[in-house]
Amino acid sequence: MMKYIFNWAIMTLAVLISSYIIPGVAVSGIFVAFVVALVLGVINIFFKPILLILTLPINILSLGLFTLVINAFLVMLTARIVDGFYVDSAWWAMAFSLVLSIAHFGLHTIGNKD
């Protein structure tokens, strides 16, 4: 259970860092960042696998780059669901998802020093 809470905290910090770096994305507070991390995690668990399977031919032809479009769509869906989380365009959503992935990986690597 602590592992999930730690991962949620890391994701929240990554959302805050990413929204600070990307000018087209705004998070109104730390509580909203917690909610964004939770909603984005739930959306990634339930919808991303379905979207990846449905777009498999396009993903294969684009050598996996279409996954960036799917990630941008999921970030924009999260922005529609969570009040206080704003994304200006699909390009900013794509940039946000890239920076979020890098920040989450870096913070998770630093936090898991065994």
Secondary structure as UniProt FT lines:
FT   HELIX           2..21
FT   TURN            23..24
FT   STRAND          25..27
FT   HELIX           30..46
FT   HELIX           48..54
FT   HELIX           56..61
FT   TURN            62..65
FT   HELIX           66..81
FT   TURN            83..84
FT   STRAND          85..87
FT   HELIX           90..111
//
